[in-house]
Structures are given as structure tokens and as C-alpha cells.
């Protein structure tokens, strides 16, 4: 299709990249000013102006550019005026979209500061070469950066932001040198000592740092419980580091260690022994999210503890306690799950389980057991519903039932269950 006589309406597109290698490129205001001068000198009709500050390295990640492609496809305008080809694309996906629109005759003309591209084989080929060259520069930069990072690591230098307890050197020629932070290194060492030598738990350490000594990081923020565990598991503090993470490529750092390897190993042993390592998926407990603290109104959460016995076996204990979301100093004591079940059973007895919707489920389950008994033994089961102690059945479910069965009973309670001083009540 001959497009030479079709009037061209241009979209002036200015993009300021966030990529470090383009920091010295003309700003958006400068691009617009230069493009307007070109339009005035060449008599080009600017239909709309659009600008954005997104990298063109990845396809489909620039909302304004995607909007331009859509409007060209819809015939809103048919030309693009921009500073340079790399303003339009640094990836094969966006470049392909531009060329497709030119092949369809919907994008007639692209005008840059020093070049013109129309729907001709030679000019489209040149456009693809220039944009591909920009992509090649991006790819080479990524390779060079990774090579530079590996070279730094091989020299024992940590090329990223150092962990809490260390500072980056202010000297330009020592950009990757990590120096000990004199305000925080002794606190980091104390953290390891309290866990490794004094066998502190993670929560106890968190409370000590936040509420007793009011420890703050370089960004003036307290260490969260998760960051405390990450700190305690960081090899960097005794002098080694891994790069990339998970690669099993270890390097000996030239920075000054804050702790010894022996103390680090003692901490890891203690973390494993007391099951202090954070779980990737949170543990679900039967009675959480169903009670509130009678003192401060916070939710009730739960922890499980393991105690190794002399015979080598392990006892598991679950404790329910106030999560202290509303009051960090709440004094509501924790309660063992077995004691909690006794308390809940008492509540059920007081409100009368026969009035609960669970009554029909209990009768259905008993009838099912009766039929199962008759089928397996081939005889009449000596089980009668009128003899069933529904309270005892509910107590059995609370202790031995599945998580869903326990919650089903709890959800039948009319009112809010309160836990206060190891006592439960309904309000």
C-alpha cells in the first residue's frame, strides 16, 4: 500500500530510562524541546505528547508505550517522533510490535533526531539493527556486571550492601570494603552469645533488642524477628560469604569477623535443637483465631515446643498465648493445649451442648460408627444413641479429632471466647 500521500500525525514520545548507563542521556524535558524544534523545522504535525520513566529492557513493561502501540493499531495517529531508536525499544518483543505495525501500514513513519524510518525494507532493517544493538549493549552490560561481581568476590570483597554490624567504606577506591560498625558490632556479637551460650530463644532476643536496649539498625529501624534469624544464620559475621546465594560458591572475606566460627556453629546447633528456625509455611493450630485475650483484646496465637527425654524420645507441647499486637507488655500467661481443652470442655458443658448445631453431627457420627460395627462384625451393635454421652464425645473430638473437627465444635459456640489467666469464658 502506497502511504506516501497519507498525512502523518505524530505521537511525540519521550522516555527517561532508570538504567544506570543512561543517566547522562537527555532528560525528558530536553528531549521534548529538541523534538519540538525538529517538528517545527520539518513541518511535522504533533498530534499528542507522551512521556514515561520506565526501562525499555523488558518487553511489555512500559504502560505508556503499550498505550501508543494500541492507539496506532486503532488509527489514532500513524507516526512516532522520538529522540533515538533506543527510546522505543531495547528488546525483541517491542521491536517486533513496531515492525508489525509498519508492515500493516498503520505506522507510516518514525522520526528521530538524526534518522528517518518508513515502511521500506532498508529503513526497517536499519531500525531493527539499531534497536538490536541497544539490546546487545544491555546484554553485554549484564555479563560485565556479573563478571565484575565475581572478581570482587574472588578478592574477598562483598560487592553489595553489608549486613547490620558493618559499614561501607567512604573512600571511592574502597567501594566494596566492609568496615566494622563501632556502634553496632558489639550488639551483633551479643546476639550470637545469648543464643549460642545462654540458649536464648528468638522471641526472647527480639524482646531484648526492641524493648530493653532499643537497638536500631543503620536505617533507624528495629530488627524484626525474621531479620534476627537471618542475622543468626549469616556466615558473613565469621568471615565467609556465598555468591550467588544458593550456588555453594564460598569466598573468604577480607573484612574483620565479628564472631568466631565456633560461636556461629554453637548458635546453629542451638537453633536446630530448640526448633527456632523460622518455618517457610506458618503452622496451623486448632484453637487460634477463635479466641481473644481477656486483658488487651489481642488475638491468641500458639507455639509448639519439643523436649528431649532421657530415653531419646521427644515430647511435643503446644502453648496458647496472647500475640501482644495491642499491648507488647500484656501479662496474660500462656496455657498448655491440654489445659485449654479442659477449659473449653467446661464452657461447652456450661452452655449445654444439646443446644448446639454440633449435636446433629454427633448423632450422625455415632450412627455411622454403629453401622460400621454391624457391617464388620456381622451382628447387632450394642450401641444406642440414647446412651451416648455427648459431652464426652465433644471432649474426645477436642483432644483427638482433626483440626477441622475441633474448629467445627468451636464455631458452634454462641459468643466470643475469651482467654484470661488460663481461664476461658464466653461473652
N, C-alpha and C positions, 0 to 999 in steps of 0.2 A: 504494500500500500504506500502510495506517494504521500509523505507527510510534510513535504517542503512548503506547501502553501497553507498548512493548518496553523493558525495563530497559537503561539506558545504562551501559556500562563505559568509563571514560575512560583514555586514554593522556596522561599529563602530559608535554608536550613543551616543553623549554627550549632555546633556541638563542642563542648569543653570536656575533654576526657579527664577521668580521675586517675589515669595511669601515670606513674611517676616519670616515664620517659617523655611525656608530653607536657610537662609542667611549664616549659618555656614557649609552648605554642601560643599563638594569638588568643587572647581572651574572647569570650562570646561577643562583647561589645565591639571589640576591634574587628572581628570577623564580619559582623553585621555592617559596620561602617564601610569596610573595604568592598563588600558585596554590593552595597547600595551605590557606591561610586561606579562600579563596573556596570551595574544595571542602567545607571543614568547615561554613562558614556556610550553604551551599546544599544540603548533604547529598548531594554528588556522590561516586560511588564511583570512586576512582583504582585502576585495575587494574595499571598499570605506569608507571614513570617512565623517561623517555629524555631524553638531552641530547647536544648536539654543538656544535662551534665551526666551522661552515662557512657561507660566504656563500650566501644564497638567490637570488643574482642569476642564476645559470645553472641550467638545468633538468637534473635527474638527477645533480647533483654532490654531493648530501648522502647518504651511505650510511645514516645513522640514519633520515632522513626517508623514504628509499626502503623501508627495512625497515618503517616504520609503515604506509605505503600497502599493502605486501604483506600485513601482518598484518590490516589492516582488511578487505582483499579476502577473506582466508581466514576472517573471522569471529572472530578472537581477541578483539577489542574493537570498539566501534562509536561511540566518541566521542573527541574531542580537547580537551584543556584546555591552553591556551597563553596567553601574556601579551598578544599583539596579533596581528591578521591578518598583519602583515608578518613575524612569526616563521615563518609557514607558507610563504609564497610571495612572491617578488618577480619572478616570471617567468610567462609564459603557460602553459608546459608543466606545471609542478607545480600551478598553479591549476586547469588543466583536469582533472588527475587527481583532485583533491579533489572537484570538482563532479561528475565522472562517478560517483564512489563514492556521493555523496549522491543522484544520480539513480537509482542501482541499489538504494537503500535500505540500503546497507551502512555508510555513515557517517551516523548519525542526528543527531548534534549536535556543534557546535563552540562551546566556551565560552571567551571571552577576558575580560580584566579588566573591560571595560565593556560588552561586547556579547554577544549570543547569535545563533547561526546554525543554522537547522534546514533540513530539506528542504521549504522553501516558496519560491515564485518570488521574493517580495520580499526575503527574507533571503539567498537565494543571489545575487540581483542585487547586494545591498549588499556581500556578501563579495567578489564579483568587482570591484566598484568600488574597494573599499579596497585590495585586493591590486594592482589595476592602477595605482592611484595611487602605490603604493610602487615599482612598476616605472617609472612615469613619472619619479619622483624620481631613480631610478638613471640613467635615460637622460639626463635633464637635467644631472645631475652630470657624466656623461661629456662632454657637449657643452661645459659650462662649463669643465671642466678643460683640454680641448683648446684652447679659446679663450684661457684664461689662459696656457697654454704658448706659444702663438703670439705673444701680446702680449709675453711676456718675451723671446722670441727677437727680435722686432722692435726691442726696446730694446737688443739686443746682449748679453743675459744668457743664460747657459747654465743651463736650469732643472733639470738633473739632476746626478748626482754627477760632479765633474770628473775628467779623466784624471790619471794619475800625473804629478806635477810641479806640480799645482795643489791648492789647498785651498778649502773653502767658508768664507765669512766667518762669524764667530761672532755678528755683530750681527743681531738679528731683522729689522731693517728692510733688511738687505742679504743676504737669504737666497739669492739667486741670483748674488751677486757671487763670482767666482772670483779668488782671490789666488795669487800665485806661492809655491810651497813652497820656502823657502830651503834646505832640507836635500836637495832632490832635483832642483831645476830645472837645476843645472849638469850633473848626470849625464844628464838627458834631452838637453840640448844636446850633450853629448859623444857620445852615441849617434848623433845625426844627423851630427856632424862625422866620426866614424870611418867611417861608411858613405859619406857624400857626398864627403868629401875624401880619406880614406885608403883607400877602397874595401874596407872590411872586409866579410866575409860575415856572414850572420845567425848562423851557428853560432859563429863566432869571437867575435862580440859577446856572444852568450849565455854562452859560457865566461868571457869577461872580466868580465861583470857578476856571474855566480854564484860563480866560483871565485877571482877575483883581487881585486875590490873588495867582494865580498859585498853587492851592492846589494839593498835590501829596499824594498818598497812601504809605503804608509801602514798596510796591514794586516799588516805584518811578514812578507811572503811574497816570494820571488824572482820575477822576471819570467820566465814561460815563453817558449819560442821563439815560440809563436803570438802571445803578447801583445807581444813585441818587434816583430814585423812589423806588428801593428795600431797600435802606437805610431808606428812609422816612416811609416805611411800616414795618420796622423791630421792633418787640416788645422787642428785646433784650436790646435796649437802655434805656428802663424804668424799666428793671429788670426781665422780664419774657421771657421764650422761649418754643417752641413746639418741641417735639421729639417723633416719627419721624414726618417729615413735612407732614401736612395734616391729622394727626391722631387725632387731638383735645386733645392730652395729653399735658397739660401745667405744667411747673415747675417754681417755684420761684428761680431765680438765687441768688447766694451769692455775685456776682460781684457788684461793685458800679454803680448805674444808672447814665447816663449822662443827661437824661431829666426826667421830671415828666410824670406821666400817663395823667395828664390834658393837657399838651402840645402835647403829642402824639395824643390824641383824637382830639384836635383842628386841627392838621395837616391832619388827616384823613378826617375830615369834609370839610376842605378846598380843599383837593384833589378831593373829590366827587362832591363838588359844582361847581368847575371850570372844571370838566371833565379832570383832569390832569393825571388820571391813565392811564398807557400805555395799548394800545389795544393789544390783543393776535394776531389779524389779522389786518394788516395795512389797513386804509381807502383808498378807491379808489376815486379819484376826476376826473371830466370830462376833465380838461384842463392841468393836469400835464403831464410831459414827452413830451409835444408838443411845449414848449417854452423854451427859454434860457434867462438868464439875460443879459441886454444890457450893464451892467457895467463890470462884471467879467467873463461872459461866463458860469457861473454855471447853473444847471438845476433849473427849477421853481417848487417849492413844494407848498403844501396847508395845511391850518389848518382850523378847524371849531370851532367856539366859540358859547356859549349859554349864553343868557342874560335873567334873570328872570325879568318879568314885574310886575308892582304893582298888576295887576289883577290875578296874579298867572300863567299866560301863559309864554311860553318861546319862544324867538326869536332865530333863528339859522342864523349865519353869516359865510360865507366861505371867507377866505383871501388867496390870492396867493402871494408868496414872493420868493426871492432868497434863495436857500438852503445853500449858502455860502460855498460850497465844495471847491471852488478855492480861495476864499478870505473871511476869517472869519470877516473881518471888512467892508464888502460890505455895502454901504449905500442905495442901491436900496429899496425904500419904498414898503410896501405891498399894494395890491389893492383888494378892495371888488369884489366878483364874479359878482355882478350886474353891476358894473362899467366896469369890464373886458369884459363882454358880449357886452356892448355898444361899447367898443373899437374894439372888433373882428368884430362886425357888420359893423363898419365903414371901416375896412380893406376889408371885403367882398365886400362892395359897391364900394370901390376904384378899386379893381381888376376886377370887373364885374362878378357877379355870373353866368351869362348865359354862360360864357366860362368854367365853372367848370363842372366836371363829375356829381356833385350832381344835376345838372339841370334835368337830366332824372329821377332821383329818385323822385324829387319834382313833376314832371309831373305825374309819376306813382302813387304817393300817392294821389294827387288831383283827379285823375281819379278814384281811388279806393273809395275815400270819396263820389264822385258823384254817383257811382253805389250803394253804401251803402244807400245813401239818397233816391234814386229811389226805392230800394227794400223795405225799411222800410215804406216810406210814400206812395208808390204806385203811384207816379206821377213823372213827369219830374223835375229833379233838376235844379234850375236856377243858375247853376254854369258852367262857361265856362273857359277853360284853358287860353284863351287869356286875361281874366280879372284878372288872378291871379298875385298878387304882389310877385314875387319870393323872393325878398329881405325881405319882411315882413314874408314870410313863414320860411326863414332861421333864422330870428330873433326869431320867435316862437320856432323853434327846439332848438336853443341855450339856450333858457330860460326854456322851458317846456319839451323838449324832453328827451329821455333816455340817459344814459351815452354813449351807443354805437352810437346813432344818432348824438350826439354832436361831437363825435370824427370822425365820418364819414365825417361831414362837414369840420372839421379842417384838416383832411388828404387830402382834395381836394385842399387846398391852395398850390400854387406853390411858394416854397421858405421857409426859416426858419423864424418863428415868434419870434420876439424879444420883451421883456417887459422891459421898461426903464422909470423911473419917472412916473409910472402909465400910460404910453402910449405904444401902441403896433404898430409894423411895420413889414413889410416883407423885407428880404434881399435875 
